Amino acid sequence: MTDKEDYVPPKVWEWKSKNGGNWASINRPIAGPTHDKTLPRGQHPLQLYSMATPNGQKVTIMLEELLALGVKEAEYDAYLIKISEGEQFSSGFVDINPNSKIPALLDLSGEQAINVFESGSILVYLAEKFGQLLPKDTIQRTKVMNWLFWQMGSAPYLGGGFGHFYAYAPSKMEYPIERFTMEVKRQLDVLNRQLANNTYIAGDDYSIADIAIWPWYGALVLNLVYEAAEYLDADSYPHVKRWAKAILLRPAVQRGRRVNRVWGEESEQLPERHSAQDFTIKFIK
């Protein structure tokens, strides 16, 4: 082991707010709002409050895919929530998502407003609301749901585990990096074996399973997150890379990746989205 010293936990834990490295400000040991602020509202029934993290991209990709399928009712306003500045702890955001995590969706299309949080829940909600990207057949639907829940349970090991210690922690520590690298590579092998005999994650048809998994694992092998593709030997997962490249070619995915993004190339940024006219995208060929 190369860690500087063994850590001995105190008898009673105390919050040290400056001890979390990059993105430390997004975490705290208590819930509830820290300040009063009303969220903005746009003209469409669907109001999204988010940021273009992998979880945020799931929902914007889903909405753009629905619009591409001709579902006009899926038009939406997307407002940027700057999580590094604590905007997810505003009273308005907490009213929609008491867990203070992006993304959060507000559906104003009915007599009563419906707030939806957790990215997987939002995907299922939109798929059922508009009858798209989630099979109605019980067997096929179950396959999609299996992989959706696989992603929801697995990605924390990739994000909060591997991503944090490999890319964002204030110091490199061998044990957590090794531990989470092993798990992420196991997960990539799970996907590679599944995609060896399937065009998409749950079979022959594109679904919310692909939309959920791609921003994490597809982007990972394409070196779009953490810049860890070489370290993880992404080329050793050829079926995942084939799938990831195919998904990235979808115009709706390219649009969805841009929404609520405020970093990277200027041409890839779109802090807010209110209509299709907000995009001036150059599609990958």
N, C-alpha and C positions, 0 to 999 in steps of 0.2 A: 504494500500500500504506500502511496506517496502523499496522503493527507498529512498536514502539518502536525496534528495532534488529535487524540481521541476526545470526543465531546462527551462531557458528563452532564446530562440534563439536571436542571435544578429541581429541588423538591416540589416547588410550585412554579409553573411557567409564568413568565411576564412578557408582555408585548414590547419588543424592541423595534420600533417602526422604521429605523434606519438600517436594518440588518438584512434587507431582502434583495439587494442588488437591483438591476434594471426591473422596472415594472413593480417595484415594491409597493408603490402607492395604490395599486389596484386591490390590495388585500388588507383586511383588517379583521380582528376577531369578534366584531359586533355587527349586527345588522341595522337596518333602518336608515333614514336620510340624514345627511350631514348639513344640508342647507335647503332652503326653499327656492324652487325654480319651476315655473310652468313650462312644459314642453311645447314646442311649436306645433302647429297643425297646418297641413296642406289641404288641397282641394279634393284629394281622392279618398275613398272609403278606407283604404289600407294605409296605415301610418307606421313606418318602420323607424326604429331608433337603434342605431347600430354603428359598427366600425368594421373595416374590412379585414378582420382577423379570420382564420379559417372558419370559426363558428359563424361569424357574420356573413361570410361569403356563401355559406350554404343557403341562406334565405334569399339573398339578392340573386343568386344563380337560379333558384327555384322560381322566383317571380319573373325573371327574364325568360326562363323557359316557358312558363305559362303564357306570357305575352306572345312568344314566338309561335305557340300553338294556336293563337287566335283568341285566347281568353281575355277579352277586353276588360272584363271586370277585375282583372289582376293588376290594373294600373295602380301605382303606389307612389307615395312620397317617402323618401329615405333621408333622414336627418342624422348627421354625424354626432356620435356620443364620444367625446374624447376621454377614454378611460384612464389615460395617464394623468389627466387633470381632475379625476374624480367626478366627472359629470354623471356617472351611473349611480351616484349617491344622492342625486337631487330628489326632492320630494315628488316631482312629476314622474321621474323614471321609476322610483320605488313604488309608486301607485300602480304601475303596469307590471313591474317585476320586483317583488319583495326580496328577491335574491341578488339584486343589483349586478346582474351580469348581462352583457349584450349577447345576442340580439333580443329585442322586445318588439312585439307587434300589437297594434291596436286596430281592431276591425270595427269600423263605424257603419257598416253596410246595413245592419239590421236595426230593429227598434231599440235594442240595448247594446251598448258597446261591449265588445269581448276583448279582453287582454290575453295575449298568448305569449308565454315565455318558455325557454329552453329550446334550442335550435331544432332538436328532433321533433318536439311537440309541434313547433311551427310548421315543419315540413309535412307532417301528417295532417295537420289542420288544413293547410292549403290544398293538399292533394285530395282530401275528402270534400272540401268545400267546392272545388272546381272539377272533380272527377277525372283527374289527370295524374300520370306518373306513379300511380299506386294501383296494382291490379285488383280487380274485383273478385277474380277466382280465388277461392280460399287457399289452395295450395301455393299459387304464385304470390299471393299477398303475404302469406306466411314467410316465404323465402325472402321477400323484400324486407319485411319487418325483422326477421332474424339478423340480417346484415345491418339494418339501421341501428338496432340495439347493440350489435357488436361494435359499431363505431362509437356509440355513446359511452360504452363501457371501456373501450380500448384506448381512445384518443387521449384521455388524461395521462396515460403513461408516456405518450408521445409528446404532449404539450407541457403539462406541469411537471412531468418527470424528465424525459430526455431533453426537450427543448430548453427547459429552464437551466438545468445543470450544464448542458453542453454549450449553450449560446448566451445565457443571460446572468448566470450566477456571478457574484462578485469575485469568486475565485474558483479555479478548476479543482475538482475533487475526484479522485480516481474511482472510489467505490460507487457513488451514485451514477456517474457517467457510465461505468461498466455495467452496472445493474440495469439501467434503463436502455442502454444500447442493446443488450442481449434481448430484452423484451420487445423493443421496436423491430429488431431483425426477425424475431419469431413472428410478429404480426405481419410483417412484409411477406414472410414465407407463407403464412396462412392465405393472404390475398393472392400471391403468385400461384399457389396450387388451385385456388378457386377459379382464377382467370385463365388457367391453362386450357380449360374446356368450356369457357363461357365468354361470350362477347362482352357482356357487362357483368356487374357484380352478382346479380341475382338471376342471370340467365341471358336470354337473347334480347331482352328489351331494356332500354334505359329507364331508370326509375329514381325515386328519392334515395335509394341506397347508394347509387353512384354520386348523387348530388351531395350526400352527407360525407361520403368517404373521400372524394376527390380533393377537396381543399386541404385536407390533412395529408393523406398518403400519396395521392397523385402529385400534389405540389412538392412533397418531400423528395420523391425520386426524380423530379424534374429540376431539383435544386432551387425551387421558388420559396422555400422556407428553410431557415436555419443554415443554409449553405453547407449541408451535411451529406450531399449525395455521394461524394467521393469517399468520405469517411465510412458511410454505411454500405459501400460497394453496391450502389443502386443498379448497376448493370447486371448484377447477378439475379435480378428479379425481372427478367425480360417481359413476362406477361403483364406485370404491373406497369412497366414503362410503356408497353404498347397501348394499354388501356388509358393510361394517363395522357399520352400524346393525343389520342383520339378525342378524349373529352375536352382537352384544351382547344382543339380546333372548332368546337361548337361556338357559334357567334354569341349565344346567350351566356355561355360560360365566360367568354371574354368580356362581355358587358358587365356581368355580375361581379367579376373580380375587381372591377374599377370602382364600384359604388361604395361610398364612404371611405375611400382610400386617400390618404394625405401624405404618402411617402412613396419613394421610388421615382421612376421616370415621370415627368410631368404629364406625358401623354397617357399614362395609366391611372392618373388621379381623377377622382370625381367626388369631392366632399359631400355634395348633396345631389339627389336625383329626384326630379319632379315630372319628367316626361322623356320620351324617347329622343327628343330633340337635344337633350343634354349630352348625348354621346357624339363624339367625333372620333370613332374608333377605326383603327387600321387593323383589319383582320389578318391573322396569320395564315400563310398559304403553305 
